[in-house]
């Protein structure tokens, strides 16, 4: 698929908007950056040439025709004002000759208002302007945006390849196997988890809070554990989402893969119910991006879990 995109680029037949999706650490951002650089390259022959003025300015992050929307200081979401400022600039003449590229990394951080703002621009599809939208969470992107982008799904690595690479890098077999089970095909994620001791503490926090819920009466105790974790909210939600996906996969294969981690009542959950929990996690992430209070947001997710858990115990 990536080779096909490159051939389209060489034939000047690229779509005006792409959505690159897949697990963190599988190469989406790297490919988006390479494609953006190639689009702006002014050299002869194979692109990017890495030697022309445009390539050098791209590498120095001083190129005037590439844009990277990011959250403002002390914010986790890309608000409509930040995005609108860039889109307004795109409607005017560029600072450099040639194409212009907007690269939206971690597009799941776009607020609903920002996504609607982006949608209006995509509908008009300005000539010579390319949108490279990158996300780990495809479902966080509006279906109307997805429909106006060419969606490229990056596959994960095989478990055998990840395990072999981890052990070759000196990680002991048992930890390498655990990382392989958790990283969902992403070597980058596996290495990041291995190096981040706080990740393992957050994973235990998820187990002691969200995964302990059997009924609504359990919510206050879990909420108490999480009340001061606003700054870690994104990590906690990502770990919970990861674990629910892992449990769904275990149910399709062998529950022994997850039995050591999940409480017994979670092991009784059916796949459809777990999918509803996933939807609750997604809503929680979206509300978080809209700056809804963490405590109320987390409790709403816990209530969803409690409602589903009640069914597992009937």
C-alpha positions in Angstrom: 0.0 0.0 0.0 2.8 2.5 0.9 4.6 1.6 -2.3 1.4 2.3 -4.2 1.1 5.8 -2.6 4.7 6.5 -3.6 4.0 5.5 -7.2 1.0 7.8 -7.2 3.2 10.6 -5.9 5.8 10.0 -8.6 2.9 10.1 -11.2 1.5 13.3 -9.6 -1.8 11.5 -8.8 -1.9 11.9 -5.0 -5.2 12.4 -3.3 -5.5 15.8 -1.6 -6.1 14.2 1.8 -4.8 11.1 3.5 -5.7 9.5 6.9 -2.9 7.4 8.2 -4.1 5.1 11.0 -2.8 2.2 13.0 -1.1 1.5 16.4 1.4 3.9 17.8 4.9 3.1 16.7 4.2 1.4 13.4 5.6 4.2 11.2 2.7 6.5 10.4 4.3 9.7 11.5 7.6 8.8 9.8 5.8 8.1 6.6 3.7 11.3 6.8 6.9 13.3 7.4 8.7 11.6 4.4 5.7 12.2 2.1 5.4 15.9 3.2 9.1 16.4 2.6 8.8 14.8 -0.9 5.9 17.0 -1.8 7.8 20.1 -1.0 11.2 18.9 -2.5 12.4 21.1 -5.4 15.3 18.9 -6.4 15.7 16.9 -9.6 15.2 13.1 -9.8 14.3 11.0 -6.8 12.4 12.8 -4.0 13.0 13.9 -1.4 16.5 14.7 -2.6 17.6 15.9 0.9 20.0 18.4 -0.7 17.8 21.2 -2.1 17.0 24.4 -0.2 13.4 23.2 0.4 14.6 19.8 1.9 17.1 21.6 4.1 14.5 24.1 5.4 12.2 21.2 6.0 14.8 19.4 8.1 15.5 22.6 10.0 11.8 23.0 10.6 11.8 26.5 9.0 9.9 25.7 5.8 7.1 28.1 5.4 4.8 25.8 3.5 4.4 22.9 6.0 2.1 23.3 9.0 1.8 21.2 12.1 -1.2 22.0 14.3 -0.4 21.3 18.0 -2.3 21.9 21.3 -1.6 25.3 22.9 0.6 25.4 26.1 -0.9 23.5 29.0 -3.7 22.0 26.8 -4.2 18.5 25.6 -6.5 19.2 22.6 -6.1 21.1 19.3 -8.8 23.7 19.6 -10.7 25.3 16.8 -8.8 28.6 17.1 -5.4 26.9 16.6 -6.7 25.0 13.5 -8.6 27.9 12.0 -5.5 30.1 12.2 -3.6 27.6 10.0 -6.5 27.0 7.6 -6.9 30.8 7.1 -3.2 31.0 6.3 -3.6 28.2 3.8 -6.2 30.2 2.0 -3.7 32.9 1.3 -0.5 32.8 -0.8 2.2 30.6 0.7 5.5 31.8 2.0 7.3 29.4 -0.3 6.6 28.6 -3.9 5.0 25.3 -4.8 2.8 22.9 -2.8 1.7 23.4 0.8 1.2 20.5 3.3 -0.6 20.4 6.6 0.4 17.4 8.8 -1.9 16.7 11.7 -0.2 14.3 14.1 -2.3 12.8 16.9 -5.4 13.9 15.1 -7.5 12.3 17.9 -6.6 15.5 19.9 -8.8 17.6 17.6 -11.9 18.8 19.4 -15.3 18.2 17.7 -15.3 21.9 16.7 -11.8 21.6 15.2 -12.9 18.5 13.2 -15.9 20.3 11.8 -13.6 23.2 10.9 -11.3 20.8 9.1 -14.2 19.1 7.4 -15.3 22.4 5.7 -11.8 22.9 4.3 -11.6 19.3 3.0 -14.9 19.8 1.3 -13.5 22.7 -0.7 -10.2 20.8 -1.4 -7.9 23.7 -2.3 -5.6 22.9 -5.3 -2.0 22.4 -4.4 -2.7 21.8 -0.7 -2.3 18.4 0.9 -3.6 17.1 4.2 -1.9 14.3 6.0 -3.9 13.3 9.0 -2.3 10.8 11.4 -4.0 9.0 14.3 -3.7 6.0 16.5 -7.5 6.0 17.0 -9.4 6.0 13.7 -12.8 6.0 15.4 -12.0 9.3 17.1 -12.1 10.9 13.6 -15.5 12.0 12.3 -16.9 9.6 9.6 -17.4 12.6 7.3 -13.7 13.4 7.5 -12.7 9.8 7.0 -14.9 9.7 3.9 -13.0 12.7 2.4 -9.6 11.2 3.0 -7.9 8.2 1.5 -7.6 6.0 4.5 -4.3 4.1 4.9 -4.2 1.5 7.7 -0.7 0.7 8.8 -0.4 -3.0 9.9 1.4 -4.0 13.1 4.4 -6.2 13.3 4.0 -9.9 13.9 4.4 -11.1 17.5 7.3 -13.3 16.5 9.2 -10.4 15.0 8.6 -8.1 18.0 9.6 -10.8 20.5 12.7 -11.6 18.6 13.7 -7.9 18.3 13.1 -7.3 22.0 15.2 -10.3 23.1 17.9 -9.3 20.7 18.0 -5.9 22.4 18.7 -7.6 25.8 15.2 -7.7 27.3 14.7 -10.9 29.3 12.3 -13.4 27.8 9.4 -13.1 30.3 9.3 -9.3 30.1 9.7 -9.5 26.3 6.7 -11.8 26.1 4.6 -9.5 28.2 5.6 -6.5 26.1 4.8 -8.5 23.0 1.3 -9.3 24.3 0.6 -5.7 25.3 2.1 -3.7 22.4 -0.5 -4.7 19.8 2.0 -5.1 17.0 3.9 -1.9 17.7 7.6 -2.2 18.4 7.8 1.5 19.2 5.1 1.0 21.9 6.9 -2.0 23.3 10.2 -0.1 23.7 8.5 2.9 25.2 6.7 0.7 27.8 9.9 -1.1 28.7 11.7 2.2 29.4 8.8 3.9 31.3 8.5 2.6 34.8 5.5 5.0 35.3 3.6 3.0 32.7 3.7 -0.1 34.9 2.5 1.9 37.9 -0.4 3.4 35.7 -1.3 -0.1 34.6 -1.6 -1.2 38.2 -3.8 1.9 38.8 -6.1 0.8 36.0 -6.4 -2.6 37.5 -7.2 -1.3 41.0 -9.8 1.3 39.7 -11.6 0.7 36.5 -11.1 -3.1 36.4 -12.3 -3.5 40.0 -15.8 -2.2 39.3 -18.5 -4.8 39.6 -21.5 -2.5 40.4 -22.3 1.2 40.8 -21.5 1.0 44.5 -17.8 0.4 43.6 -17.5 3.7 41.8 -16.8 6.1 44.7 -13.8 4.1 45.9 -12.4 3.9 42.3 -13.1 7.5 41.8 -11.2 8.4 44.9 -8.1 6.6 43.5 -8.3 8.5 40.3 -9.3 12.0 41.5 -5.8 13.4 41.4 -4.8 11.7 38.2 -6.0 14.4 35.7 -2.5 14.8 34.3 -2.2 11.0 33.8 -5.8 10.7 32.4 -4.7 10.1 28.8 -2.3 7.4 29.8 -4.9 5.7 32.0 -7.5 5.7 29.3 -5.1 4.4 26.7 -4.0 1.5 29.0 -7.7 0.7 29.8 -8.5 0.7 26.1 -5.4 -1.5 25.4 -6.4 -4.0 28.0 -10.0 -4.2 26.8 -8.8 -4.9 23.3 -6.4 -7.5 24.7 -9.3 -9.2 26.6 -11.4 -9.3 23.4 -8.5 -10.9 21.6 -8.0 -13.4 24.4 -11.6 -14.4 24.2 -11.2 -15.1 20.5 -8.1 -17.2 21.2 -7.3 -18.5 24.7 -8.4 -16.8 28.0 -5.1 -18.0 29.6 -3.5 -15.0 27.7 -5.3 -12.6 30.0 -6.5 -14.6 33.0 -3.5 -13.6 35.2 -4.3 -9.9 34.8 -8.1 -9.5 34.6 -10.4 -10.0 37.6 -12.7 -13.0 37.3 -15.9 -11.0 36.5 -14.2 -9.4 33.5 -13.3 -12.8 32.2 -17.0 -13.6 32.0 -17.7 -10.6 29.7 -19.0 -11.2 26.2 -17.4 -9.5 23.3 -20.4 -7.3 22.4 -20.4 -6.0 26.0 -16.7 -5.3 25.9 -17.2 -3.3 22.6 -19.7 -1.1 24.5 -17.0 -0.5 27.1 -14.7 0.5 24.3 -17.3 3.0 23.1 -17.4 4.4 26.6 -13.7 4.8 26.7 -13.8 6.6 23.3 -16.5 9.0 24.6 -14.4 9.6 27.7 -11.4 10.5 25.5 -13.5 12.8 23.3 -15.0 14.6 26.3 -11.5 14.9 27.8 -10.3 16.6 24.5 -13.2 19.1 25.0 -11.9 19.9 28.5 -14.8 18.3 30.4 -13.8 17.8 34.0 -11.8 14.6 34.6 -13.6 13.4 37.7 -17.1 13.6 36.1 -15.8 12.2 32.9 -14.1 9.2 34.6 -17.2 8.5 36.7 -19.4 8.4 33.5 -17.1 5.8 32.1 -17.2 3.8 35.4 -21.0 3.9 35.3 -20.8 2.4 31.8 -18.5 -0.4 33.1 -20.8 -1.0 36.1 -23.8 -1.4 33.8 -22.0 -3.9 31.6 -20.4 -5.7 34.6 -23.9 -6.3 36.1 -24.8 -8.3 33.0 -21.6 -10.4 33.3 -22.6 -11.5 36.8 -26.2 -12.5 36.2 
